[in-house]
Amino acid sequence: MSLQINENKLIEIFIDVDDFCKEADKWLRQSGNGHDFKWSSALHYSEAMTVLIFYHHSGYKCFQYYYERLVRPSLKSYFPAVVNYKYFLSFIPKLYPLMHIFLQWRCARNERTGQYYVDSKKLPVCENQRIHSNQVFQGVARRGKSSTGWFYGLKVHLVINNLGQVVNFLFTSANFADNNKDVLRTLFKGLKGNCYGDKGYITKLFEYFFSQGLRLITKVRRNMKAKLIQLHERYALMKRGVIESVNDILMTVLDIEHTRHRSPVNAMVHMNACLVAYDYLDQKPTVILPNLISKT
């Protein structure tokens, strides 16, 4: 085995996922609809979720290689009922609801510091030369433009606190603008304090969010009048690059960007699993703000 695995991290992830799945099972039974989550494999879905999340911690850049070279031969003691690769792929779509809710739960547990950063990251699903021949994401992906040019795919919109923890997220098609009203209302729901973004987040909803207890602070465009902000807010705005560091980790370390997906649902499961894996990082990009900034 060429890569050394972090067994403690694997165990930590599994314990949290398994506890979550037990609570989900309990809720389904008490909801009056019975146990609606269909699962036919001896490999429990908490184990399958752990396999998917830990992939992004493993250092592998190919899920099939990771599964066949690490999971099946080397992690058999942790997953004794592990199945073959093709069978595992067949029930990944069933994991999407649980994976998405688990990610939301992890984000809800992260600290509300009152100081946030917002940004989006492009998620191309194919190379630009293959846009017209891509059939997998037809009707799902769209063309969009980032700071590096046009691409075809999706976007992930993130809000992090100054500790580098993700407090909210949203996946959209690439043609959704950063300052789309529905996107902003979803991302900032329930947040209070200050949120710092680039010029793409200039919106007519400033007053609306201010009435909800959130100040959206951005740099101004050349044709706009400069507005006075406090010194500590200017300092925090200058540190907006912290969320770009988070995006870079998601791309280069945790492998969120992948252009060879064969199923949109499987792609979304992997993207959600990647954000969960980020939440389990021991060290995250942080911004140490002056003491005069108090928590909200």
JOKAPE-V734485 format. One record per pair of residues at least 24 apart in sequence whose C-alpha atoms are under 6 Angstrom apart, sorted by sequence separation. I is the first residue (numbers start at 1). GAP is how many residues later the second one is. If there is no record, write none. Layout:
# JOKAPE-V734485
i;gap
I;GAP
I;GAP
This chain:
# JOKAPE-V734485
i;gap
179;24
18;28
124;28
125;28
17;29
124;29
123;30
144;30
123;31
142;31
143;31
144;31
123;32
141;32
142;32
143;32
122;33
142;33
121;34
121;35
14;36
120;36
120;37
43;38
119;38
120;38
42;39
43;39
119;39
118;40
118;41
196;41
117;42
117;43
116;44
116;45
115;46
116;46
115;47
107;59
107;60
114;78
115;78
117;78
114;79
115;79
116;79
117;79
118;79
115;80
117;80
193;103
164;120
164;121
164;122
163;123
162;124
162;125
126;133
123;134
125;134
93;172
93;173
96;173
103;173
114;181
113;182
114;182
56;198
56;218
53;220
53;224
